[in-house]
Each structure stands twice: as C-alpha cells, then as structure tokens.
C-alpha cells in the first residue's frame, strides 16, 4: 500500500514536465529596410511582411515609415523578437490604410534572401494592383 502511494506521488510530480511544450525561438539579426517605387520615390506608409519559406510559423513584420524605411520584428511562438533570422522569404507589401480599400497588397515576384550578418534590405515595387482590375496604382 505504501509503495502505491509513493508511485502515485512521483507520477503526479512529473506530470507538469510532460505537459510543457518546447518553444523554438529563432536566432535573429537586426534588419532595417527601405521600400521605394521603381522611379526612386519612397513608399510613404503601409506595412511589410516577410514569410519564411522553410518554416511558415516564422514571420517578420514592420510598419513602413513616411520616408520608406522600416525595422523588422519577427513573430514566432507568440513572441515578438527584434530583427529577422537568415533565410529565404516571400515578401508582401501592404498599401497605407487609407488606400487599402481600392488597392491590393503587392507580392514581390521573387523570394528575398536574407544572409547571415546582413542588416539592410532594399525593396522596389512597380505599384500596387488595383482592386478594380485597372493598372497598378500608387497611393
């Protein structure tokens, strides 16, 4: 009888260890970027999202400032980490909120490679697709 009580106590004490989940947090590096139109004018607002092609749970996001610049933060395991891990990314640029009803987000045609120790990226877009089916627009 005493043995059964001891065995039950050990199982009860070890249960929390079995229920804990292991959280993977990727190693990030600071990343600053700049978005401009092909004619060199900066995109003056909106957002940018980098989606990791190997691990879809890793996304880096930033708000685009009035001068076209942005600082990426990675969202992983319900946490926000400064910077971005090296890797290949699909990049989506969203227009400023005031134009988002008439203009769709722009997906870069090719993935962007972020190298180890790289700390800056420049993105160039032609314009945003129009929701009305017309030519690409610029906010």
The 8 nearest C-alpha neighbors of each residue, nearest first, counted from 0:
[[1, 3, 2, 4, 5, 6, 7, 8],
 [0, 2, 4, 3, 5, 6, 7, 8],
 [3, 1, 5, 0, 4, 6, 7, 8],
 [4, 2, 6, 0, 5, 1, 7, 8],
 [3, 5, 7, 1, 2, 6, 8, 0],
 [6, 4, 8, 2, 7, 3, 9, 1],
 [5, 7, 3, 9, 8, 4, 2, 10],
 [8, 6, 4, 10, 5, 9, 11, 3],
 [7, 9, 11, 5, 6, 10, 12, 4],
 [8, 10, 12, 6, 11, 7, 13, 5],
 [11, 9, 13, 7, 12, 8, 14, 6],
 [10, 12, 8, 14, 9, 13, 7, 15],
 [13, 11, 9, 10, 14, 8, 15, 16],
 [14, 12, 10, 16, 11, 15, 9, 17],
 [13, 15, 17, 11, 16, 12, 10, 18],
 [16, 14, 18, 17, 13, 19, 12, 11],
 [17, 15, 14, 18, 13, 19, 12, 20],
 [16, 18, 14, 15, 19, 13, 20, 12],
 [19, 17, 15, 16, 20, 14, 13, 21],
 [20, 18, 16, 17, 15, 21, 14, 22],
 [21, 19, 22, 18, 17, 16, 23, 15],
 [20, 22, 23, 19, 18, 24, 76, 17],
 [21, 23, 20, 24, 76, 75, 19, 77],
 [24, 22, 25, 21, 76, 75, 26, 20],
 [23, 25, 22, 75, 26, 76, 78, 80],
 [26, 24, 27, 23, 84, 75, 57, 83],
 [25, 27, 84, 24, 28, 83, 85, 82],
 [28, 26, 84, 83, 82, 25, 29, 81],
 [27, 29, 82, 83, 84, 30, 116, 26],
 [30, 28, 82, 118, 81, 83, 27, 31],
 [31, 29, 118, 82, 119, 71, 70, 28],
 [32, 30, 70, 119, 69, 118, 71, 120],
 [33, 31, 120, 69, 119, 68, 121, 70],
 [32, 34, 68, 121, 67, 122, 69, 120],
 [35, 33, 122, 67, 42, 123, 41, 121],
 [36, 34, 41, 123, 42, 40, 39, 124],
 [35, 37, 124, 38, 39, 40, 123, 125],
 [36, 38, 39, 125, 123, 124, 35, 40],
 [37, 39, 36, 40, 35, 125, 41, 123],
 [40, 38, 36, 37, 35, 41, 123, 34],
 [39, 41, 36, 35, 38, 42, 37, 67],
 [42, 40, 35, 67, 43, 66, 34, 36],
 [41, 43, 67, 35, 34, 44, 40, 36],
 [44, 42, 65, 67, 66, 41, 64, 63],
 [45, 43, 63, 95, 64, 65, 42, 94],
 [44, 46, 95, 94, 63, 93, 62, 96],
 [47, 45, 62, 93, 63, 61, 92, 94],
 [46, 48, 92, 61, 60, 91, 93, 62],
 [47, 49, 60, 91, 90, 59, 50, 92],
 [48, 50, 90, 59, 88, 58, 89, 60],
 [51, 49, 58, 89, 88, 52, 90, 48],
 [50, 52, 88, 54, 55, 53, 57, 87],
 [51, 53, 88, 54, 87, 55, 50, 89],
 [54, 52, 51, 55, 87, 86, 88, 57],
 [53, 55, 56, 51, 52, 57, 50, 58],
 [56, 54, 57, 51, 52, 53, 50, 58],
 [55, 57, 54, 75, 58, 51, 76, 74],
 [58, 56, 75, 55, 51, 54, 74, 50],
 [59, 57, 50, 74, 73, 49, 51, 56],
 [58, 60, 73, 49, 72, 48, 71, 74],
 [61, 59, 48, 71, 72, 47, 49, 73],
 [62, 60, 71, 47, 46, 70, 69, 63],
 [61, 63, 46, 69, 45, 64, 47, 60],
 [64, 62, 44, 69, 46, 45, 68, 67],
 [63, 65, 67, 68, 44, 66, 43, 69],
 [66, 64, 43, 44, 67, 63, 42, 68],
 [65, 67, 64, 68, 43, 41, 42, 63],
 [68, 66, 41, 42, 34, 33, 64, 43],
 [69, 67, 33, 64, 32, 66, 63, 34],
 [68, 70, 63, 32, 31, 61, 62, 33],
 [71, 69, 31, 61, 30, 32, 72, 68],
 [70, 72, 61, 82, 60, 30, 59, 31],
 [73, 71, 81, 82, 59, 80, 60, 79],
 [72, 74, 59, 80, 83, 58, 79, 82],
 [73, 75, 79, 58, 78, 59, 57, 80],
 [76, 74, 57, 78, 77, 73, 56, 24],
 [75, 77, 78, 22, 24, 74, 23, 56],
 [78, 76, 75, 74, 79, 22, 24, 56],
 [77, 79, 75, 76, 74, 80, 73, 24],
 [78, 80, 74, 73, 72, 75, 81, 77],
 [81, 79, 73, 72, 82, 74, 78, 27],
 [80, 82, 72, 73, 29, 71, 79, 83],
 [83, 81, 29, 72, 28, 30, 71, 27],
 [82, 84, 27, 28, 73, 59, 30, 72],
 [83, 85, 27, 26, 28, 25, 86, 82],
 [86, 84, 113, 114, 115, 83, 87, 27],
 [87, 85, 113, 112, 84, 88, 114, 51],
 [88, 86, 112, 111, 52, 51, 110, 113],
 [89, 87, 51, 50, 111, 110, 52, 49],
 [88, 90, 110, 50, 49, 111, 51, 52],
 [91, 89, 49, 107, 48, 106, 88, 50],
 [92, 90, 106, 48, 105, 47, 107, 93],
 [91, 93, 47, 105, 104, 46, 106, 48],
 [92, 94, 104, 46, 45, 47, 105, 91],
 [95, 93, 45, 99, 104, 96, 98, 92],
 [94, 45, 96, 44, 97, 98, 99, 93],
 [97, 95, 99, 98, 94, 45, 100, 44],
 [96, 98, 95, 99, 100, 94, 138, 101],
 [99, 97, 96, 100, 95, 101, 102, 138],
 [98, 100, 96, 102, 101, 97, 94, 95],
 [101, 99, 98, 102, 97, 103, 130, 96],
 [100, 102, 130, 99, 98, 129, 103, 131],
 [101, 103, 129, 99, 130, 128, 100, 98],
 [102, 104, 128, 130, 129, 127, 99, 105],
 [105, 103, 93, 92, 94, 127, 91, 106],
 [104, 106, 92, 127, 91, 93, 107, 103],
 [107, 105, 91, 90, 108, 92, 104, 89],
 [106, 108, 109, 90, 91, 105, 110, 89],
 [107, 109, 106, 110, 89, 90, 105, 111],
 [110, 108, 107, 111, 89, 90, 106, 88],
 [111, 109, 89, 88, 87, 112, 90, 108],
 [110, 112, 88, 87, 113, 89, 109, 90],
 [113, 111, 87, 86, 114, 88, 110, 85],
 [112, 114, 85, 86, 87, 111, 117, 115],
 [115, 113, 85, 117, 112, 116, 86, 87],
 [114, 116, 85, 117, 113, 28, 84, 86],
 [117, 115, 118, 114, 28, 85, 29, 113],
 [118, 116, 114, 115, 119, 113, 30, 28],
 [117, 119, 30, 29, 31, 116, 120, 28],
 [120, 118, 31, 32, 30, 117, 121, 33],
 [119, 121, 32, 31, 33, 122, 118, 30],
 [122, 120, 33, 32, 34, 123, 119, 35],
 [121, 123, 34, 33, 35, 120, 124, 32],
 [124, 122, 35, 36, 37, 34, 121, 125],
 [123, 125, 36, 126, 37, 35, 122, 107],
 [126, 124, 37, 36, 123, 127, 135, 38],
 [127, 125, 135, 136, 137, 124, 128, 36],
 [126, 128, 135, 136, 105, 102, 103, 137],
 [129, 127, 135, 103, 102, 136, 130, 105],
 [128, 130, 102, 131, 132, 135, 133, 103],
 [129, 131, 101, 102, 132, 103, 128, 133],
 [132, 130, 129, 133, 101, 102, 128, 134],
 [131, 133, 129, 130, 134, 128, 135, 102],
 [132, 134, 131, 129, 135, 130, 128, 136],
 [133, 135, 136, 129, 132, 128, 127, 131],
 [136, 134, 128, 127, 126, 129, 133, 137],
 [137, 135, 127, 126, 129, 128, 134, 138],
 [136, 138, 126, 127, 135, 102, 94, 42],
 [137, 98, 136, 94, 95, 42, 102, 127]]
